[in-house]
Amino acid sequence: MKLSLNYLETVPEIFADACEKYGDQVRFGEKKDDVWRTITFNETRDIVEKVALGLHSKGFKYGDRVAILSENRKEWTIADLACSHLGVASVAVYPTLPASQIYYILDNSGASGIFASDKEQVDKVKSIKKDLPELKYCITFEEGLDDEDWIFSYSNLLKLGEKEKEKGQLSLKSFGDKIKKEDMWTLIYTSGTTGNPKGVVLTHFNICSNLQAVAKRIHIRVNSRFLSFLPLSHSFERIVSHATYFTGCSIYFAESLEKIADNLKEVKPQYMTAVPRIFEKVYAKIHAGVNTASPIKKKIFYWAKNVGETVATKYLTIGKRVRGKYAITYPIAKALVLNKINKALGGNFILTVSGGAPLADYIGNFFAGAGIFISEGYGLTETSPVTHLTPPEKIKFGKVGIPILDVECMIAPDGEILIRGLCVMKEYYKNPVETAEVIDKDGWFHTGDIGLIDEDNYLKITDRKKNIIVTSAGKNIAPGPIENKILASKYIEQVLVIGDRRRFPAALIVPDKEQLENWAQEHEIIYSNYLALLGNQKVYELFENELKEFQLQLARYEQSKKILLIGEPFTIENEELTPSLKVRRKVVEEHYKKQINALYGND
């Protein structure tokens, strides 16, 4: 295969190149004590070197695995870079995961060390340490948590690195020069439909080729600012963290989801990655504010909105100059309304990238009209992750763009999207059987998604081959294992977890009628018929408590937030079960469509 670019092949190679080109530019920005504090590329490189040398002095070596369990912060990426230079594979762990799931990841990966951000995360690690004989050390980003011999602080790690550096025998370069493109760069665990998550093995060349091809597609301007708030433990934001230094940009970490609005105004970023839910929330907030305004302000807003969306559809999203009457009305609409929307989001956006779930075209056109262009992308953890990205000069909302360089896409006879190219993972860690199930003999990765390719080679995702739920926040949830946990309740006969493209999952529950009626009798609940019993508030509270109990071991985003109690069981006769007694999810959701919509309200 002839490559389209002369790729830099390893993370150390890309990082060294970036530091040489952009040494005195800002690399990271974080807000501390209400002040944005920054460090440069050169300062970052010095810290990465100390962390790498410190890890080396503690015995970490090529081929080891070290986990990172933390919220977004500069130390996350610095630890990631240090590991990359040592040939140590970083293992990304969501900080929202419960200890039981963290245990599985650390055990399966054989991690010998873990970076943990704060007391909450350290306590999780402490609770499972005794069952992890390979785990030697925990490094804490926050001070004062090193109360056991195997725990030490990040600041002490830096001191160890400083001592090693003074010896002059080793350096970041001496480590980095030994890394090969086929070396394992990271392990990212992704949920499957059956039981435990699978560890996706990505190589140095997987990530390096991917970020360079992405940068080529969207032409990121040097010395621009990114605002980061999606979790670095997810492959989507992870590639951004590395692409930003390759392109000579700074990355500023948002304080929290609640502070994004303030941080946008303060940082004034040119770029940002997000999930559709973020844009939906901003859109809803703007419209909620308008609906309380005076009639004349409402009229002006909706006129300007209409002009902006029309101009976006006819001209802006396809790279054409605004013509005709809109050459006059659009500047007026911008001056009266649309520029204010842009300014509220920082006022400097060149492009935002949306992924993880489909973006509604009315949302995309609304923001494009305000000068905030959203490019949609597609990919999976197994594809490093980006396979498709919409060219900024030709946006088609509802479609995820065309393949990036050195990626092939094909639609199988059954409609499944197949991917082949530099981005495809090496394997599932210690799992040759499932690896062979998704990567065929010709190198095609079977995504599990169903899609179509249009006349311009743009991909549209139409369905999911399997039952993985993707919330509007871009979280992947495997409902099967969750349903199995909930079915442990004696009061629950059948359950279906839903929530695809919704804000959160919900549980459709068919109670065990006999058990429920016995419970009602014991609690002296009077009811006229079974449906009336299901409508009783105390019964609803019973199932709420059952869910809480059986969801304790789930990550927060996996937990069902609402319940719909169903009076009739799923059966073969009503076509809600297959002959092999598997639930027909789509049929059930269609049968209860009205109730489900009411459950989610205006979601």
DAWOFEN-V432632 format. One line per field, one symbol per residue. ss: DSSP state (~ for helix, > for strand, _ for the rest). psi: psi as a letter, one per 20 degrees, with the letter a starting at -180 (. if undefined). burial: 1 if it has 16 or more other ideal C-beta (glycine too) atoms within 10 Angstrom, else 0. A space follows every 50 residues. Layout:
BEGIN
ss->???
psi->???
burial->???
END
This chain:
BEGIN
ss->__________~~~~~~~~~~~~___>>>>>>>__>>>>>>~~~~~~~~~~ ~~~~~~~_______>>>>>____~~~~~~~~~~~~~__>>>>>_____~~ ~~~~~~~~~___>>>>__~~~~~~~~~~~~~_____>>>>__________ >>>~~~~~~~~~~~~~~____~~~~~_______>>>>>>>_______>>> >>>~~~~~~~~~~~~~~~______>>>>______~~~~~~~~~~~~___> >>>___~~~~~~~~~~~___>>>>_~~~~~~~~~~~~~~~____~~~~~~ ~~~~~~~~~~~~~~_~~~_______~~~~~~~~~~~~~~~~~~~______ >>>>______~~~~~~~~~____>>>>>>>~~~_>>>>>___________ _>>___>>>>>____>>>>>>_____>>___~~~~~~~>_____>>>>>> >>>_____>>>>>>____>>_____>>_~~~~~~~~_____>>>>>>>__ _____>>>>>>_~~~~~~~~~~_______~~~~~__~~~~~~~~~~~~~~ _____~~~___>>>>>__________>_____>_~~~~~~~_~~~~~~~~ ___
psi->opqhqnqpiqghgggggghhhkgjqpgqpqopljpppqqrgghggggggg gghggghjjprpirppqonqrprhhghggghgghhijppqopppiiqrhh hhggghghikpirpppgagghhhgghiighjmhiohqppphqrjjmjqhi pqqhhhghgghgghhhhjhqrhghghiipqhiqpgrpppppaincqrqop oprghghghghhhghhgjmppqkrpqppiqpiiqhghghghhhhhhjkrq pppqgrhhjggghghghlqhqqqrqhhghgggghgghhhhijrqhhhggg ghghgggghghgghggijkqpprbhihghghghghhghhhgghhkhijpg qqpprhrqpqhhgghghhhjjopppqrqrrhikjiphqppphinpnqiqj arqrqkpqpqprhjiqpqpqahiprgrppkmhghghhhorhjjppohiqp rqpaijjpppphrphajpporijjpppohghghhghiipiipgqqpprjp jrhqqqpopoqogggghgghghjlppqhrghhghiphhgghghghggggj jhjqqgiipphrpopphpqprhgjjiqrhjkqpnghgghghkgghghhgi cj.
burial->00000011111111110110010011111110000000111001111111 11111101010001111111111111111111111111111111101100 11111101111111111000110111011001001111111100110000 11110011011001100001010011001010111111111100001111 11111111111111101101000111111111111111111111111111 11111000010011011111111111111111100100000000000001 10011011111110111000010001001100110011101100111011 11111111101011111111111111111111111111111100111011 11111110100000011111111111111010001001100001111111 10100001101000001111111111111111101100101111111111 01111111111100010011000010000000110100100110011001 10011011111111110001000001100000111001001100010010 000
END
